[in-house]
């Protein structure tokens, strides 16, 4: 089999171009990964006084009014009825979100498992006691655990979210698990543990 010299030189040029493209992307500010939003969720499994106290805890942490979530279907074993309010969540953006994430990761000692990161480049973790975030313990409120879910993004993601002339974010510009894990290790000196 004889490969023409022209085809071989073209293949070498294309591979060199791929390498130079990656190097060019490294300095592009539009490629930087950043925190889009943080969602904090507390599920009490029941409505009433317990849920009201959980919502108050979220308000203390974020300084925002939480939204109450309803059960999607009835689960008799848990004593949950459909459309009953069972959880509270709040969405935080900007510098406030980054500051709360840092406090949450400090509780986890900046250690997350590989399975905490989704294929879309988002990640989540949970803490068992909200008082670890630096909030004073109040016996009348009690102690609540909560879920942190961090949605990552890049500049230009607004194209898919805006109202007029909605477009798609191309596959090369979307975040993935590898980029987010690298960001986590660089920004927080985080440790990623293997397995579940």
C-alpha positions as CSV (number, residue, x, y, z in Angstrom):
1,X,0.0,0.0,0.0
2,X,1.5,3.3,-1.1
3,X,0.3,6.5,0.7
4,X,0.7,9.6,-1.5
5,X,3.0,12.2,0.0
6,X,0.3,14.9,-0.3
7,X,-2.2,12.9,2.0
8,X,0.5,12.3,4.6
9,X,1.6,16.0,4.7
10,X,-2.1,17.0,5.0
11,X,-2.6,14.7,8.0
12,X,0.5,16.1,9.7
13,X,-0.8,19.7,9.1
14,X,-4.2,18.9,10.5
15,X,-2.8,17.3,13.7
16,X,-0.6,20.3,14.2
17,X,-3.6,22.6,13.8
18,X,-5.5,20.6,16.5
19,X,-2.7,21.2,19.0
20,X,-2.5,24.9,18.2
21,X,-6.3,25.2,18.6
22,X,-6.1,23.8,22.1
23,X,-3.3,26.2,23.0
24,X,-5.3,29.1,21.6
25,X,-8.4,28.0,23.7
26,X,-6.3,28.0,26.9
27,X,-6.0,31.8,26.9
28,X,-9.5,32.5,25.6
29,X,-11.6,34.3,28.3
30,X,-14.8,32.9,26.8
31,X,-13.6,29.3,27.7
32,X,-13.3,30.0,31.4
33,X,-15.5,27.8,33.6
34,X,-17.5,29.7,36.3
35,X,-20.3,29.1,38.8
36,X,-23.6,29.9,37.2
37,X,-25.8,29.3,40.3
38,X,-26.1,27.4,43.5
39,X,-29.2,25.6,44.6
40,X,-29.6,24.8,48.3
41,X,-32.3,22.3,49.2
42,X,-33.7,21.1,52.6
43,X,-36.2,18.3,52.5
44,X,-38.1,17.7,55.8
45,X,-40.5,15.1,54.5
46,X,-43.5,16.8,56.1
47,X,-45.2,20.2,56.1
48,X,-46.0,22.4,59.0
49,X,-43.7,23.7,61.7
50,X,-40.6,21.6,60.7
51,X,-40.7,23.0,57.2
52,X,-41.2,26.6,58.4
53,X,-38.1,26.2,60.6
54,X,-36.1,24.7,57.7
55,X,-37.1,27.7,55.5
56,X,-35.9,30.0,58.2
57,X,-32.5,28.3,58.3
58,X,-32.2,28.7,54.5
59,X,-33.1,32.4,54.8
60,X,-30.4,32.9,57.5
61,X,-27.7,31.3,55.3
62,X,-28.6,33.0,52.0
63,X,-30.5,36.2,53.0
64,X,-33.2,35.3,50.4
65,X,-36.8,34.0,50.7
66,X,-36.9,30.3,50.0
67,X,-39.4,28.6,47.7
68,X,-41.4,25.6,49.1
69,X,-41.6,22.4,47.0
70,X,-44.5,20.0,46.8
71,X,-44.4,16.2,46.7
72,X,-45.0,14.8,43.2
73,X,-46.9,11.7,44.4
74,X,-48.2,9.9,47.5
75,X,-45.9,7.6,49.5
76,X,-47.8,6.0,52.3
77,X,-44.7,4.4,53.8
78,X,-43.2,7.9,54.3
79,X,-46.5,9.5,55.2
80,X,-46.3,11.9,52.2
81,X,-49.4,13.0,50.3
82,X,-49.4,14.3,46.7
83,X,-49.0,18.1,46.5
84,X,-48.1,18.4,50.1
85,X,-45.3,20.9,50.8
86,X,-42.3,18.8,52.0
87,X,-39.1,20.8,51.1
88,X,-37.7,24.3,50.7
89,X,-35.0,25.4,48.3
90,X,-33.3,28.6,47.3
91,X,-31.2,29.6,44.2
92,X,-28.2,31.9,44.8
93,X,-26.0,33.5,42.1
94,X,-22.9,35.6,41.9
95,X,-20.4,36.3,44.7
96,X,-22.8,35.2,47.4
97,X,-23.1,31.7,45.8
98,X,-19.3,31.3,45.6
99,X,-19.0,32.3,49.3
100,X,-21.6,29.8,50.4
101,X,-20.0,27.0,48.2
102,X,-16.7,27.7,49.9
103,X,-18.3,27.4,53.4
104,X,-19.9,24.1,52.3
105,X,-16.7,22.7,50.9
106,X,-14.9,23.6,54.1
107,X,-17.3,21.3,56.0
108,X,-16.4,18.5,53.5
109,X,-12.7,19.4,53.9
110,X,-12.5,20.1,50.1
111,X,-12.9,16.4,49.4
112,X,-15.5,15.2,46.9
113,X,-16.1,11.9,45.2
114,X,-15.8,11.5,41.4
115,X,-19.5,10.5,41.3
116,X,-20.4,13.9,42.8
117,X,-19.7,15.4,39.3
118,X,-22.2,14.9,36.6
119,X,-21.3,14.4,32.9
120,X,-22.7,17.9,32.2
121,X,-20.0,19.4,34.4
122,X,-22.3,20.2,37.4
123,X,-21.6,18.9,40.9
124,X,-23.4,18.4,44.2
125,X,-22.8,17.3,47.7
126,X,-24.6,17.3,51.1
127,X,-23.9,18.3,54.6
128,X,-25.5,16.8,57.7
129,X,-25.7,19.8,60.1
130,X,-26.3,23.4,59.0
131,X,-24.5,24.7,62.1
132,X,-21.2,23.7,60.5
133,X,-21.7,26.6,58.1
134,X,-21.1,29.0,60.9
135,X,-24.7,29.6,62.1
136,X,-25.3,29.6,65.8
137,X,-27.3,26.6,67.2
138,X,-30.8,27.5,68.2
139,X,-32.6,24.8,70.3
140,X,-36.0,26.0,69.1
141,X,-35.0,25.6,65.4
142,X,-33.1,22.3,65.7
143,X,-30.5,21.0,63.2
144,X,-31.1,20.4,59.5
145,X,-29.0,18.8,56.8
146,X,-29.0,20.2,53.2
147,X,-28.1,19.5,49.6
148,X,-25.8,21.8,47.7
149,X,-26.1,21.6,43.9
150,X,-23.7,23.8,41.8
151,X,-24.5,24.5,38.2
152,X,-21.4,25.4,36.2
153,X,-21.3,27.5,33.0
154,X,-19.2,29.6,30.6
155,X,-19.6,33.1,29.2
156,X,-22.0,32.8,26.3
157,X,-24.5,30.4,27.9
158,X,-27.1,33.1,27.8
159,X,-27.6,32.4,24.1
160,X,-29.7,29.3,25.2
161,X,-31.5,31.1,28.0
162,X,-32.6,34.5,26.6
163,X,-36.1,35.2,25.4
164,X,-35.4,36.5,21.9
165,X,-33.4,34.7,19.2
166,X,-32.7,31.6,21.3
167,X,-29.8,29.6,20.1
168,X,-28.0,26.4,21.0
169,X,-24.7,26.2,22.9
170,X,-22.4,24.0,20.8
171,X,-21.0,20.8,22.2
172,X,-17.3,22.0,22.3
173,X,-18.5,25.0,24.4
174,X,-20.5,23.0,27.0
175,X,-18.9,22.1,30.3
176,X,-18.0,18.5,31.0
177,X,-17.0,16.4,34.0
178,X,-13.2,16.6,33.3
179,X,-13.2,20.5,33.0
180,X,-15.2,20.9,36.2
181,X,-13.0,18.5,38.2
182,X,-9.9,20.4,37.0
183,X,-11.5,23.7,38.0
184,X,-12.3,22.3,41.5
185,X,-8.8,21.1,42.0
186,X,-7.2,24.3,40.8
187,X,-9.5,26.8,42.6
188,X,-9.9,25.0,46.0
189,X,-6.9,22.6,46.0
190,X,-9.7,20.0,46.1
191,X,-9.2,16.3,46.4
192,X,-11.3,14.0,44.3
193,X,-11.8,10.6,45.8
194,X,-12.4,7.5,43.7
195,X,-15.5,5.3,43.8
196,X,-18.9,5.9,45.5
